[in-house]
């Protein structure tokens, strides 16, 4: 009886040790992630590049040229409060602003 109990206890301990069971949670997650990633069609185009320029204007607004969108803004006088209007224009929100810069990008 003691031998059977010890044997069952050893089997239970082996199942509880992480990484030893073939169906551990890590194994299942890794398998699912690999299945999902292999199902995605990722074909990056070697001819496409991200092209960016900075456009600086005096005042609160700075807009991107046609075909480009704003990816970030910078404001004069240390103002860190800004928003993007219509995907193409930076708007600095502080009361006193001497310049605004828009970082404008597009895929080429």
N, C-alpha and C positions, 0 to 999 in steps of 0.2 A: 504494500500500500504506500509506504514511504517512497519507494522508488518511482511509482507512478506519479505521485504528487510532485516530486522533485523534477521529473521529466516534463510535466505540464507547466510547472513554474518556469523552467528554462525556456520552453517554447514561447510562453507569454512574454518573458523578458526580451527575447530576440525580436519579437514583433514590436515591442515598445521602443527599441533603440532606433533613433532616426537614421535614415539612410540605408538600413539593412533590408527593409521590406521593399519588394519590387513595386508596390503600389503606394508608396509614400506620397504625401501631399506635394512635396517638391517635385517628385518624378511626374506626377499627373499634370502639375502646372507647366513644367518644362515641355512636356509632350504637347499640351494644348497650345502653348505659345509658338512652338515650332510648326505645328499644323497650320495655325493662323497665318504666320509669316510666310510659309511656303505657298499659301493660297493667294497671297497678294501679288499683284503684277507690278513690280517696281522696276521700271526701265528708265533710269535717269538719262536724259538726253545730253550727250557730251558737247553739243553745240550751243546749248543755252547757258547764259550767264546772268548774274544779277549785276546790273549797272546802276550806280548811285551817284548823285551830285548833291551839293549843298547850295541852297538858294537863300541869300541873306538880303533882307529889306529893312528899311527904317520903319519904326512904328510897331503896331501890334500884330500885323498879318504878314505872312509870307506864303506864296502859292507855288506849286510845282508846275513845270511845263506840261503841255498836253501829253497824255500817254503815261505819265508817271504818277505814283501815289506817295503820300507822306508815310514815312516809317518812323519818324521821330522829330522832335522840335527842341529848340534852345531859345532862351529869352535873355535879353540884356538886363543889367542891374541885379543879377543873381536871382531872377524870378524863376521858380521851379514849377509854377502853376500854368499849365497850358492844355489846350484840347485841339483835336483835329476836326475840322469842319468839312464835310463833303468829301472825305478821303484825299483831298488835294491841297488843303489850306491849313497852316498852323496859326493858332490864335493864342497869344499870350494874355493871361488873365489878370496880371498885376496892374495896379493903378498907374505906375510910372514905368514905361518901357521905352528904350531908345532903339532897340533892334530886335528882330525875330529871324531865326534861321530854320528853314525846313529841310529835312533830309529826305530827298526824293529818289525813288528807285523804280526800276522796271526790268523785266526779263528781256534779254537781247538774244 
